[in-house]
Amino acid sequence: MKLDWNRKYTTIAIYAFLVIAAGLLFQQVVNDIPPLTKYFGMIGDLLMPFAVGGALAYILNPVLNWIEWNLFPLIFRDKVSRKARRSLSVLLSYLFLILVIGLFGLIVLPQIYDSVMSLIGRSSTYVQQAEALLNYLIDTYGDNELVSQVLQQLYASAETIAKQGYQLLTDVVPMVADWAISLTNSLFDAIMGLIISVYVLLSKETFAAQIKKLFSAFFKKDTVETILSIAHDSNDIFCGFISGKIVDSFIIGVLCFVGTTVMNMPYAMLVSVIVGVTNVIPYFGPFIGAIPSIFLIMLVDPMKGLYFAIFILLLQQLDGNVIGPKILGDSTGLTAFWVVFSVTFFGGLFGFVGMLIGVPTFAVIYSLIRRLAEYCLRNRGLETETSAYASAAHPLLDSSKKPKKQKNAPPQKGKS
């Protein structure tokens, strides 16, 4: 069969294949040439303060908008110029950030420090208990071949851990030096990022207008409007999900601290911070935070560890069915299956950061694919509702709610 190279979709497919192949080839070339890898790594290090500044500005932008457009009109009305209002809003936004960090440092960090020091102080007791347990097993089941093999493996593991610990101590000086250099670089990036974020917040409308101007110089008006619409929707997804998750996790952390304090649990503040921080990860976060917390409490009192496990289960049910839906709503538009997929996939690629931003990132990708599919369907005069493509023998669960809507819907237009 002769291939028609002038057909529209054939040309698009060839271009897409060439772009993907060129990208893979470029990646392979970069990976095989160490100087190029070092060069791109250097560029990444130079751009890191701008990435930190952009991320900080993005996080503080909702606070800035609320202060500028909700708080100031109530206090100053129209007596303050727009420029002065923006400057004061930026200042108050950073004062709010400093206040949050300060409260965390004054209230949370001392209790976490006390919990960690208490845990370290009890470590010798735990070692003695483990040694007593091993001696008991040897005296009771020493003749059992299976138990003997298990005990030998435990002793071998303990010896390996001791050797690794000794090696770690001998390498501690260069490790401390590397850590100090890394800390210095991170501190520099944080300070520069803070300064850059101030400039971004002060001139965010100017940057937005410049980006739109640049797009308008190379693309048609309809294309620019589509790009801006996609960017606006993506911002709504990311901002709604991340800010909602932060508020939701803060509430869960506070409720966990109140509950563990009332039940007189050990390490109440430490486990509450662990539960609150890991709760920002959808689905898997509660398990990631609960397992080490249960283990820490069981070291002190096994029964309280069991009570804590039941408490966390009830707390997560409250979060999943009441608190989370009220705060987040349907900010991503993803079903449970795609949420689990995005957390697993991006978490495997980028670790904790991937698990945190994987859901909104995939939600944006999902939205783009849906837009493209619906655009192509409309151009072909076809239905855009998913229920229209279910078979009559196996309709979708919600299709029974939509027949009248489909029947009375206006006819689809042709190509737009």
PyMOL commands that set and color helices and strands:
alter all, ss='L'
color gray80, all
select helices_A, chain A and resi 8-32+34-75+82-121+123-141+145-170+172-202+204-218+221-262+268-278+285-300+302-328+336-379+386-389+399-401+403-408
alter helices_A, ss='H'
color red, helices_A
deselect
rebuild
show_as cartoon
